[in-house]
């Protein structure tokens, strides 16, 4: 029997879950805005471009049924 209840807190637990079909396009839009909106260091630019390409690939694949 537990004497103390374990309390776990996280800001992510309070947010509703968003389906990937909704979240991925939003993420891609944010990345593309960041890429065009300001001057980036080469490493950050490359990282964001790689992330955008990954999301584009995830969006292009058909769901498994």
LINGIKA-V550376 format. One record per residue. RES is the residue in one letter. D_LAST is the distance of its C-alpha to the last C-alpha in whole Angstrom. Layout:
res->RES d_last->D_LAST
res->RES d_last->D_LAST
This chain:
res->X d_last->44
res->X d_last->43
res->X d_last->46
res->X d_last->44
res->X d_last->41
res->X d_last->39
res->X d_last->38
res->X d_last->35
res->X d_last->35
res->X d_last->33
res->X d_last->33
res->X d_last->29
res->X d_last->29
res->X d_last->30
res->X d_last->28
res->X d_last->25
res->X d_last->21
res->X d_last->20
res->X d_last->16
res->X d_last->16
res->X d_last->15
res->X d_last->19
res->X d_last->20
res->X d_last->19
res->X d_last->21
res->X d_last->24
res->X d_last->24
res->X d_last->24
res->X d_last->27
res->X d_last->29
res->X d_last->29
res->X d_last->30
res->X d_last->33
res->X d_last->34
res->X d_last->34
res->X d_last->36
res->X d_last->38
res->X d_last->40
res->X d_last->42
res->X d_last->40
res->X d_last->41
res->X d_last->40
res->X d_last->38
res->X d_last->36
res->X d_last->35
res->X d_last->34
res->X d_last->32
res->X d_last->30
res->X d_last->30
res->X d_last->28
res->X d_last->26
res->X d_last->25
res->X d_last->24
res->X d_last->21
res->X d_last->20
res->X d_last->20
res->X d_last->18
res->X d_last->15
res->X d_last->15
res->X d_last->15
res->X d_last->12
res->X d_last->9
res->X d_last->6
res->X d_last->4
res->X d_last->0
